[in-house]
Amino acid sequence: MDFLTSLAVDVFLVVASLWCILGASERSIFNPSLWWVALHVYSVTFRLIALSLGSQSMWYVGIQSDMELVHAAIASDISLLAVVAATIFVSRGTQRDGINLSAGSSWTRLNPRVGQVISLLCLTIGTLALAMFGYFAVAARTRGIDVSSIDIGQLETSAYPIVIAAFAIQGALIQCAMRGFNRWTVSLFLILLSLTAFNLARNSSVLAILMAYMIYQTRRRQHWLRLRWAIGIAILGLVWFVFKPIATGVTQGKNVEEIRADVRNYLEESRSESSSIDTQFLDMQATYMAAADQANRRFYGATVLPLLYLPIPRFVWPEKPPVNEAGNELTSASRLISTVGMPAMLSGESYINFGWIGCAVIPFLYILGMQMAYRRVRRHDITSAPRWVYLIYLMIMIIVFRDGLNSLIIYPLVVYLPMLSWGAFSKLLPVGTMLSPEYTASYIAPTGGKTAT
């Protein structure tokens, strides 16, 4: 099978999948199955188009034949079909049993006092860590400028300071959820978004924007994308694409002309036959799959074992195995998997664990859980603790799709622990059913929009 045939099959399956998903479930931006289709189109369909037009993989990715890429596309298509099957299974199950999972108003409500405390802690401690341990601080230290007079000892050698630095923007998101998008909360969010964008990895700011948009849509009870938002997201996507050389240039202290040249080179590289690494997720998945096949190796779930020792700081356990132990094992001179830090994507990780059957079973179970959660919270408003937790898991779906099952635990329980804690503590400290008029006015009653059906 060549790239054109693989592309034709993939496009047909994408169209058929959309038709089946929309027939069995809602047309909503909160529908996880539609998210999967969008991520599949970006990482697989668009890449197959580029390959059909003559694009080549980066040399260090280690692709050794076109069939490796075709096999990765087939694995992704199997996962896509599994997502459709899970969506239909949940839909027919609820219809057959006559269950309205979103009915009722007795859900646990988010406690605003708990949210206020968590938000203030995030804004203070997180912003301090952002200034002390972000990219700007690291760049300053390399120039002999110490921006911090606080000594935290060996803890600075671990990833915890960066994780805490990512808490800052979460404080602003909690404020937006409680108070709405007024002048004060929007200003706070934009300031911290700018600091986060230039001091942490790109996904920190991208996921924050995504969560803010979902909070906004939830407050307004809008479940679909309007034209102006679609245009805005397209523009934002272009900005995100070129933001990497911009942020790197600013951190390194380059002038405007040098940054402009870096952006131009980055765009030219993206249009060239070798294309950009940001568009080669399918290639990296193919490398994992081919390396596992060559080694005749299946991990049978061992790729998630690092979760058992991940919380232990490296200065406590210097010999702690790396998180991507599977990548280390599959790395070779021709496939620089761990050296480059390649993600396998969830479909690729499922393959190296359980083969072709894993490409179907793991995504099926993942979307099955997400669809069941979605149907329980789809008509809840912003005060709902279950919906808040669901939005967190929906936000990190991008990372789970790209990096695998480890992210399903690491991101909500570590990276987004403050926001997840708000929902958990609200379960333990409920606000009750009788709410004050001030609480109702500022927290519950969003303005504008129509309730989705």
C-alpha positions in Angstrom: 0.0 0.0 0.0 1.4 3.4 -1.0 0.7 6.8 0.6 -2.0 7.7 -1.9 -4.0 4.5 -1.2 -3.4 5.0 2.6 -4.6 8.6 2.3 -7.7 7.6 0.4 -8.6 4.9 3.0 -7.9 7.4 5.8 -10.1 10.2 4.4 -12.9 7.7 3.8 -12.7 6.5 7.4 -12.6 10.0 8.8 -15.7 11.0 6.9 -17.5 7.8 7.8 -16.5 8.2 11.4 -17.8 11.8 11.6 -21.1 10.6 10.2 -21.4 7.7 12.7 -20.3 9.8 15.7 -22.7 12.7 14.9 -25.5 10.2 14.3 -24.9 8.5 17.6 -23.9 11.5 19.8 -24.2 15.3 20.0 -22.5 17.9 17.8 -20.7 19.6 20.7 -17.2 20.9 21.4 -17.3 18.9 24.6 -17.8 15.6 22.8 -14.5 13.6 23.3 -15.1 11.6 20.1 -15.1 14.7 18.0 -11.8 15.7 19.7 -10.3 12.4 18.7 -11.3 12.9 15.1 -9.8 16.4 15.0 -6.5 15.2 16.5 -6.4 12.3 14.1 -6.9 14.6 11.1 -4.1 16.9 12.3 -1.6 14.2 13.1 -2.5 11.5 10.5 -4.6 12.8 7.6 -2.6 16.0 7.1 0.7 14.1 7.4 -0.4 11.6 4.8 -1.3 14.5 2.5 2.2 15.9 3.0 3.8 12.5 2.4 1.8 12.0 -0.8 3.2 15.4 -2.0 6.8 14.3 -1.4 7.5 15.3 2.2 10.3 13.4 4.0 10.9 12.6 7.6 13.6 14.2 9.6 16.7 12.1 9.5 16.9 11.6 13.3 13.3 10.2 13.4 14.7 7.1 11.8 12.1 6.1 9.3 13.6 3.3 7.1 10.8 2.6 4.6 7.5 4.0 3.5 5.7 0.9 4.8 6.6 1.9 8.3 4.5 5.1 7.9 1.7 3.1 6.2 1.6 0.7 9.1 1.4 3.6 11.6 -1.5 5.1 9.6 -3.3 1.7 9.6 -2.8 1.5 13.4 -4.3 5.0 13.8 -7.2 4.1 11.6 -7.9 1.1 13.7 -7.9 3.3 16.8 -10.3 5.7 15.0 -12.7 2.9 14.3 -12.5 1.8 17.9 -13.4 5.3 19.0 -16.5 5.2 16.7 -17.4 1.8 18.2 -17.1 3.1 21.8 -19.3 6.1 20.9 -22.0 4.0 19.4 -21.8 1.5 22.3 -22.4 4.1 25.0 -25.2 5.8 23.0 -27.1 2.6 22.4 -26.6 1.4 25.9 -28.1 4.5 27.4 -31.0 4.5 24.9 -31.7 0.8 25.5 -31.7 1.2 29.3 -33.6 4.4 29.2 -31.0 6.2 31.3 -30.8 10.0 31.1 -27.3 10.4 32.5 -27.4 14.2 32.4 -30.7 14.7 34.1 -31.2 16.2 37.5 -29.6 19.0 39.4 -28.3 17.2 42.5 -24.7 17.2 41.4 -22.0 18.3 43.8 -21.4 22.0 43.4 -18.0 23.6 43.4 -17.2 25.3 46.7 -16.3 28.9 46.0 -14.5 29.4 49.3 -12.3 26.4 48.5 -11.7 27.7 45.0 -10.7 31.1 46.4 -8.1 29.6 48.7 -6.7 27.3 46.0 -6.6 30.2 43.5 -4.8 32.5 45.9 -2.2 29.8 46.7 -1.6 29.2 42.9 -1.3 32.9 42.2 1.3 33.5 44.9 3.4 30.4 45.0 3.0 29.6 41.3 3.9 33.1 40.1 7.0 33.1 42.4 8.1 29.7 41.0 7.4 31.0 37.5 9.8 33.9 38.0 12.4 31.8 39.7 12.5 28.6 37.6 11.1 29.5 34.2 13.0 29.8 31.0 13.9 33.4 31.6 15.4 32.6 35.0 17.4 29.7 33.5 18.7 31.9 30.7 19.7 34.6 33.3 21.6 32.0 35.3 23.6 30.9 32.2 24.7 34.6 31.9 25.7 34.7 35.6 22.6 36.5 36.8 20.9 34.9 39.8 17.3 36.0 39.8 16.5 34.1 43.0 17.9 34.6 46.5 15.9 31.6 47.8 17.8 28.4 48.2 15.6 25.3 47.9 18.5 22.9 47.9 18.4 19.7 45.8 14.7 20.2 45.1 15.7 22.6 42.3 17.3 19.6 40.4 13.9 17.9 40.2 10.9 18.7 38.0 8.8 19.9 40.9 9.7 23.7 40.6 8.5 23.7 37.0 5.3 21.8 37.9 4.6 24.4 40.7 5.3 27.2 38.2 2.5 25.9 36.0 0.1 26.4 38.9 0.1 30.2 38.4 -2.2 30.2 35.3 -4.5 27.7 37.0 -5.2 30.3 39.7 -6.4 32.7 37.0 -8.6 29.9 35.4 -10.3 29.2 38.7 -11.0 32.9 39.1 -12.5 33.0 35.6 -14.7 30.0 36.5 -16.0 31.7 39.7 -16.3 35.3 38.6 -16.7 35.1 34.9 -14.7 36.9 32.2 -14.8 40.4 33.5 -12.1 43.1 33.0 -10.2 42.0 36.1 -10.1 38.3 35.5 -9.3 38.6 31.8 -6.4 41.0 32.6 -5.1 38.6 35.2 -5.4 35.6 32.8 -3.6 37.4 30.0 -0.8 38.6 32.2 -0.1 35.1 33.5 -0.7 33.6 30.1 2.1 35.8 28.7 4.5 34.8 31.5 3.6 31.2 31.1 4.1 31.2 27.3 7.6 32.6 27.6 8.7 30.7 30.7 7.3 27.2 30.3 6.7 24.6 27.5 4.2 25.5 24.8 1.5 23.1 26.0 1.2 25.0 29.3 -0.2 28.1 27.5 -2.1 26.2 24.8 -4.0 24.1 27.3 -4.7 27.1 29.5 -6.3 28.9 26.5 -8.2 25.8 25.7 -9.5 25.5 29.3 -10.4 29.2 29.4 -12.5 28.8 26.2 -14.3 25.7 27.6 -15.1 27.6 30.8 -16.4 30.5 28.7 -18.6 28.2 26.6 -19.9 26.4 29.7 -20.9 29.6 31.4 -22.7 30.8 28.3 -24.2 27.3 27.8 -23.0 27.1 24.2 -21.9 23.8 22.9 -20.9 24.6 19.4 -18.2 26.7 17.6 -19.4 29.9 16.1 -17.8 31.3 13.0 -15.8 34.1 14.7 -14.4 31.6 17.2 -13.4 29.2 14.4 -11.6 32.0 12.7 -9.9 33.0 15.9 -8.8 29.5 16.7 -7.4 29.2 13.2 -5.3 32.4 13.7 -4.3 31.1 17.1 -3.1 27.9 15.6 -0.9 29.8 13.2 0.5 31.9 16.1 1.1 28.7 18.1 2.9 27.1 15.2 5.5 29.9 14.9 5.6 30.7 18.6 8.4 28.2 19.3 11.2 30.2 17.5 9.7 33.5 18.9 9.8 32.3 22.5 13.3 30.8 22.0 14.6 34.0 20.5 13.2 36.2 23.3 14.6 33.8 26.0 18.0 34.0 24.3 17.9 37.8 24.1 17.8 38.1 20.4 16.7 41.3 18.7 13.6 41.7 16.5 15.4 41.1 13.2 17.0 37.9 14.5 13.7 36.6 15.8 12.0 37.4 12.5 14.7 35.5 10.6 14.2 32.5 12.9 10.5 32.5 12.2 11.1 32.8 8.5 13.5 29.9 8.5 11.1 27.8 10.6 8.2 28.4 8.2 10.5 27.6 5.2 11.5 24.4 6.9 7.9 23.5 7.5 7.1 24.0 3.8 10.2 22.1 2.7 10.3 18.4 1.8 11.7 17.5 5.2 8.9 19.6 6.9 8.8 20.5 10.6 9.1 18.1 13.6 5.8 19.5 14.9 4.0 17.9 11.9 5.7 14.5 12.2 3.8 12.8 15.0 2.8 10.0 12.6 6.5 9.5 11.7 7.5 9.2 15.4 4.7 6.7 16.0 5.9 4.7 13.0 9.4 4.7 14.5 8.2 3.2 17.8 6.2 0.5 16.0 9.0 -0.4 13.6 11.6 -0.5 16.4 9.3 -2.8 18.5 8.8 -5.1 15.5 12.5 -5.3 14.8 13.3 -6.1 18.4 10.3 -8.6 18.5 9.3 -6.8 21.7 5.9 -6.3 23.3 5.7 -4.4 26.7 2.3 -5.7 27.8 1.5 -2.6 29.8 5.0 -2.0 31.2 5.0 1.5 29.7 2.8 2.7 32.6 5.1 1.3 35.3 7.0 4.6 35.7 3.9 6.0 37.4 4.8 3.9 40.5 8.1 5.7 41.1 7.5 9.0 39.3 6.7 11.0 42.5 10.2 10.2 44.0 12.6 13.1 43.4 15.8 12.1 41.5 18.0 13.5 44.2 16.4 11.0 46.6 16.8 8.1 44.1 19.7 9.0 41.7 19.3 5.7 39.8 15.6 6.2 39.2 14.7 4.9 35.7 13.5 7.4 33.2 9.8 7.9 32.6 10.1 6.7 29.0 11.9 3.4 29.7 10.4 1.8 26.6 11.8 4.6 24.4 15.3 4.0 25.9 15.0 0.3 25.2 13.9 0.9 21.6 16.5 3.6 20.9 19.3 2.8 18.4 21.9 4.6 16.4 19.4 5.0 13.5 16.3 5.6 15.7 17.0 8.4 18.2 13.8 7.9 20.2 14.8 8.8 23.7 17.6 11.2 22.5 15.0 13.4 20.7 12.2 12.7 23.1 9.7 11.3 20.6 6.1 10.6 21.7 4.6 7.4 20.5 1.0 8.7 20.4 -1.6 6.6 22.2 -2.1 4.4 19.1 1.6 3.7 18.9 1.9 3.0 22.6 -1.0 0.6 22.4 0.7 -1.2 19.5 4.1 -1.7 21.3 2.2 -3.0 24.3 -0.3 -5.4 22.8 0.2 -5.3 19.0 -2.7 -4.6 16.5 -5.3 -5.7 19.1 -4.0 -3.0 21.4 -4.6 -0.3 18.8 -8.3 -1.1 19.1 -8.8 -2.1 22.7 -7.0 0.8 24.5 -8.6 3.7 22.5 -12.0 1.9 22.8 -11.7 1.8 26.6 -10.4 5.3 26.9 -13.2 6.9 24.8 -15.7 4.6 26.5 -14.8 6.2 29.8 -14.7 9.7 28.4 -18.1 9.3 26.6 -19.8 7.9 29.8 -18.4 10.9 31.7 -19.5 13.3 29.0 -23.1 12.0 29.0 -23.3 12.5 32.8 -22.2 16.1 32.8 -23.2 17.5 29.4 -26.0 19.6 30.8 -24.4 20.6 34.0 -23.4 24.2 34.4 -20.1 25.7 35.6 -20.9 25.1 39.3 -20.8 21.4 38.8 -17.8 19.7 40.3 -18.2 16.6 38.1 -18.3 18.8 35.0 -15.2 20.7 36.2 -13.2 17.5 36.6 -14.5 16.3 33.1 -13.2 19.6 31.5 -9.8 18.9 33.0 -9.7 15.4 31.5 -11.0 16.7 28.2 -8.4 19.4 28.1 -5.5 16.9 28.6 -6.9 14.7 25.9 -4.5 16.4 23.5 -1.6 15.2 25.7 -3.0 11.7 26.2 -3.4 11.4 22.4 0.2 12.5 21.8 2.1 11.0 24.7 0.0 8.0 25.8 -1.6 6.6 29.0 0.9 8.0 31.5 -0.4 11.5 30.8 -3.9 10.4 31.9 -2.5 10.2 35.4 0.5 12.6 35.4 -1.4 15.7 34.1 -4.5 15.7 36.2 -2.9 14.4 39.4 0.4 16.3 39.2 0.4 19.1 36.6 -3.2 20.2 37.2 -3.5 19.1 40.8 -4.8 22.5 42.0 -7.8 22.5 39.6 -8.5 18.9 40.2 -8.3 19.5 44.0 -11.0 22.1 43.7 -13.4 19.4 42.5 -12.3 16.9 45.0 -12.5 19.2 48.1 -15.9 20.4 46.9 -17.1 16.8 47.2 -15.8 16.7 50.8 -17.0 20.3 51.7 -20.2 20.7 49.8 -21.8 24.2 49.6 -25.3 22.9 50.0 -28.3 23.4 47.9 -29.3 26.8 49.3 -27.0 29.4 47.8 -26.7 33.1 48.6 -28.0 35.6 46.0 -24.5 37.0 45.6 -23.1 33.6 44.9 -25.9 32.9 42.4 -25.4 36.2 40.6 -21.6 36.1 40.2 -21.0 32.4 39.9 -24.0 30.5 38.6 -25.9 32.7 36.2 -24.0 33.2 33.0 -25.3 35.6 30.5 -26.1 35.1 26.8 -26.1 31.9 24.8 -28.7 29.1 24.4 -28.9 25.9 26.2 -27.8 23.0 24.0 -30.0 20.0 23.5 
